[in-house]
Structure formats: C-alpha cells, structure tokens
Amino acid sequence: MSANPGIERLCAAAEEAAGLVGVDCPPEKMTSLLAAFPNVVTDSTVVFNAVNKGGSIRDMSFDFTVPLAEGNPYERALEHGLAEETDHPVRGMFADLLTALPVDCYGVDYGVNSGFNKSYAVFPMGRLQELGPLAAVPAMSTALSKWMDVLVEYGLDGKVSTVAIDHANRTWNVYFNGLSPEHFERATVQAMLRDFGLPEPSGQLLDFAATSSALYPTFGWDAAEIERVSFSTRTTDPAALPSHVEPKLGVLAAKAPYTYEGDRKLVFAGALTADGEYFKLATYYQLATAAHDRVRRGS
C-alpha cells in the first residue's frame, strides 16, 4: 500500500495533523482503513477532527465521505474487521435509514487510534428531512419520540441534514441545519437546554452558540435522556474560537495541512453535557469533486 503516492500523502497528512495535537497516528491503523476504503484518496472529502475534554485530546478522527455507489460503509467495516458484530438495535439502524429516507452520500468517522467510530447518512442539501419519518425508522431509539414535541417547539422539524450513528457507544446524533439566527438567541438557547434537561451553560458557551449555524443533540437507546447538545459554526478564521479557550485546537486550526485553494475550511463546535462543557474542531484536508463536504459537524 505504501507504493501508492496518494495514500502515502494522505497518511503523512494524517500523521502531521495528529502530531499538532500530540496524538500518535499508528501506520497500521491507517493501512487497515485504506485497505477497506481505497477510494478515499481520490473520491472523498477528508476531515481531521479533534475533541478537547478537560484539556486532553485523546485521539484524532479521520473522517471522510463515501459515495452511494460504494455501498453501506458500516457493512464494509464489518467485512474488513474494522467494526465488531452486535445483536443490539444499533446494528440495523443504518440500513433502516438507507431504506426509509433519501440519502445523498455516506460518511465515516475513524479514530486513528480507536478505529471505526461512526457511520453518517447525509441527506440532499435541498431536501432537509422531517422528524416524523425519522422517528418511524424501525431500529430508531424511542428517545426521539419522547423529545419530538420539544424539538418541534424550537423550530427544528424539517431541518434534519444528517444522522450519525456511533456503533461502539450505541448513541446517535441528529444534525439540524438551515437554522436562523433566532434559533441561537441567548434566551432561546438557555430555555432549550433547560427543556432538554441539561445544566445551565456558561457565558462562554452561550457566546459561542450565538455564532452557530447548526446544532445536534446526542441520543442513546438504553435511556431516554439527551446526552449532550452541540453547536457548530463554519469558518476560515482559526481564531473563531479564542486560543485561550482551547489552545491545542487553535494550533490545529492554524496549521493543519490541506490540499485545496484558498483559506483552510474549519468547523468549530461547543458541547454541553450533564458533566460539563468542551470544544471540538474539524479541519478540512481534502474536498471531493462532487462537493459532498458536509460529513462533519462535530461529535
């Protein structure tokens, strides 16, 4: 595999990005991934993603899009030993999504140390989905139905752009896009998080949320609570998240390698959980020709 110059460049870029946040990037992990998904080099948008919790970045994710023609990425991960079989309902949810809803492309979140994390189903840009059909997906957790009225109350119905399934942790995210500034007004965000059963956010997170264009809650199967809510913003400014807030992410935002013309494309996200707050960064390395560049809003 190392004889392929494109793969060599991609692996070197992943190692460089991981090094910026102090994370190892074992070559064997990337080799296993690219053996299963060899077309990543030419056909995918590629994103490097890091999460800073408590001042520590434990891993870096290598995220990428997968064209529909290549089939269900979770099934491919199972075939290549990148994911483990399970009889939990999470096993069937991705396939159910593909049957029930119009999907534009797939995505994968792969930790350069932890391995296969998530599958994404990305809906067409001009056809944001409603919550009702999503809740009717056979393998869907009952948590969505419980929170449906609250989500509708805050104007999120008909705004679903992406669903991500974390197979290992048995959780899933629903991404809401096409939102107006009114969705992120301070009082609205405070009330919504309170209704979600989450603690009062800090002023710092509220200030960040006011700059956001998307949000995504995280649900599980084994409990009905909303585990966390994240707010994200797209930018080309590495200082969009002040360096004193997350200095390690600031280094990645300013120095991550990328292959396209113009400024580096970034997505910052801030998350609130019952246990506290943290920030994340996705930095785009490569943009697919088809411009399927929506695989990462943060997780």
N, C-alpha and C positions, 0 to 999 in steps of 0.2 A: 504493500500500500504506500510506503514511503517513496516509491518511484514516481508517483503521480504528483507533479508540481503543484497543482491546485490544492490537493489535500495537504501537502507539505505547508503551503502558505496558510491554509485555514488552521491547521494545528498550531503553527507558530504564532498566529494571531491570538488564538485562544490562550496559549501559554503566556503571551505578553500581557493580555488583559487580566488574567488571573493573578499574575505577578504584581500588578499595580495595586491589588487589594490584599496581597500577602497570602494568596491561596495557591497550593500546588495544583498542577494540571497533569495527572499521570498519562503518559502517551498511550498506554494500553486501553484506557477508558475511551479515548477519542478514536482509537483504532476499531474497537468493538462497535461504536456508534456508526462510524462511517462505512463499516462493512455492511451494516443493515440499511443505511440510508446514503448510498454513494452519490446520489444526485444533489446532495446538499451543496456541493461545491459550485454547481452551475445554475440550479433551478430554484434556490431558496433565498428568502430574506433571512439573515442571520443576526441574532441579537445576543449580546453579553449582558447578563443580569446578575446583580448582587444585592443582598439584603443585609443591612447592618442592624443587628439586635443587641442592645446593651453594649455597644462599642465593639462588637465582634462580628466579623464576616467569616462564616464557617465554610462556605462553598461559593462557587460561581456557576450560574446556569448558562448553558449553551442552548439557546432557543432558535428554532427555525421553522419555516413553513414547509408544508408538504402538499404538492398538487393532488387534486382529486384522483387523477389517473393512477397514482401510486397506491391507492387503497388506504384502508384504515391503519393509521400508524401504530395504534396500540396492538393490533393483531401482529403487525410486523415485529414490534418489540418483543412480543411473546415468542414468536417463531425464532428469533435470534438470541433468546435468553437474556434480553435486557430488562424484562419485567417478569414477575412471578405470577403463576396462575392462582386464582382465588375463586371461591364459590360465593363471595359477598356480592350484593347487588351492584357494586361499582363495576363488576366485571362486564355487565351488559349495558351499562348506561350509554357509553359512547356509540355503540352500534345502534341503540334505540334512537339516539339523537339524529343519526345519519338517515334513518328511515323516516322519521317524523317531520323533519324540518329541512329547509333548503340550505345547503352548506356550500360555501364558496371555495374554501380551502381548509386544510388541516394545519395543526401546529403541534410542536413537541417542545417540552421543557426538559432538558437533560443536564443534571448536575455533573460537572467534570470530575467530581469525587463520588457523589452519591448515586449517580446513574439516572435511569429513566424516572422522571417525576410525574409529568402531566401530559395529557392529550388535550388539544384545543379543537373545537368546532367553530369556525369563523363564518358568519353569515354575510350575505351580499351587502355591500355598503349602502345601496339604495333600498334594502328590504330589511330594516330592523324588525325584530320579532316581538310578538306579544307574549305575555306571561302565561296566558291560558293554555296554548298548545304545548308550551314547555312543561307546565305542571302535569300535563296529561301523558308525558312520556312514560312508558311502563316501568322503567327502572328508577324513575325520579324519586328522590327522598321526599318524605311528607313535609319536611321543613318548609319547602317553597309554598305549599298550600297554606300553611299556618301564617306565613308572613305576607300572603298575596295582597290582602286589603291594605296593609301598611305601605307596601311598595307602590300600589296604585294611587294611594292618597298623596304620595310625594311625587306623582307625575312620572313614574318610571315605566309604566306599561307602554309597550310599543317602542321601547328604546334598547332592546337586547341585541347586542352586536356579536357577542362571543360567549361560549360556555367552555370552561376549563375543568377537567377532572383530574384531581390528584389521586392517582391509583394507590399509591403506597399509604397515604394518610387517610384515605377514604373520606375526602372532602371534595367540594366543587365550588367554583366561582361562577357568578353570572355578571357579565360586564354590561353596564349601561352607558351608551354613548349618545351623541346628538343632543346633549343637555344644554340648557340655557344658563346664563349667569344667576338667574333666580334660584336655580337648584342649589347653588353653593353660597347663598347669602348666610351670614353668620347665624342668625336666629333659626333659619331653616335647618342648617346642618346640626345645630345643637338639639333641636327638637327631634329630628330624625334619629340621631344617635341615641337619644334618651328613649324613644319609642322602640328602638332595636334592643334595648336592654343593656347598652354599653355605658361605661362610665363617662363622666364629663371630660371632653377633650381639652388639651392645653390650648392656650392662646396661640402658641407656635403652630399647632396642627390646624387650628381654625384659620389662621392666616394663610397657610399653605392651601387648604381646601378652597379658599376663595379664588385661587388661581387655576383651579382644576377645570377639566372639560369632561371627565368621566369618573365613575365610581363603580366599585364592585364589592358586594358582600360575599363572605365565605360561609357555606353551609356544610353540615355533615349528614350522615344517615342515622347515627345512633342517638342523636339528641336533636331537639328542635331549635335550639338556640342559634342565633347568628354568631359565629365565632369571631369574626372581625369584619371591619369595613375599611376599604382602601380608597383613596382619592388620588387621581393621577393627572399629570399635565405634560403635554408635549412641548419641547423647546429645543433651541440650538444653543442656549446660554448655559454653560456649565456652572454659572453662579446662581442659577434659578433657585437652588437650594443652598442657602448660605454655608460657606465652608466650615464655620464654627459649629454648625448643627451636625454635619456628618463629614468630617474631613477626608476619611478614606474614600467615600463615594465621590467627593469632589475631585480627587486625583484621577479616578477612573473617568469621570465626566470630561475632564480636561485633556486626558492623554490616551484614551482608548483608541486602538487602531481602527481605521475604516477605509473602505475602498471606493466610495462614490465621490462625485464632485460636490463642492460647496461645504457648508458647515456640518459638523457632526450632529446627527439627529439623536435626541435623548428623550426618555420618558422618566420623570421623577414620580414617585408615589409615596404617600404617607398613610400608615395603617394604624387603626385603633383596635385594641383587643381588651378583654376583661383584665389583662395583666399589664397593660401599658401601651406605649406607642413606639413605632420605629419607622424608618425610612428605607426606600429601595431605589435602585436606579437600573434602567435598561438603556444600553447604548448600542445603536445600530452599527453593525460591521459591514453588512452587505445587503443591498436591496435587490429583490427579484425583478426580472424584466417586466413581469405582469403586475408589479406594484402591490403584491399581496404583503403589505408591510404592517399588518395590524396584529401580529401574533402575540405581542407582549404589552400588556397594560400594567404589569407588576403582579406579584402574588405573595 
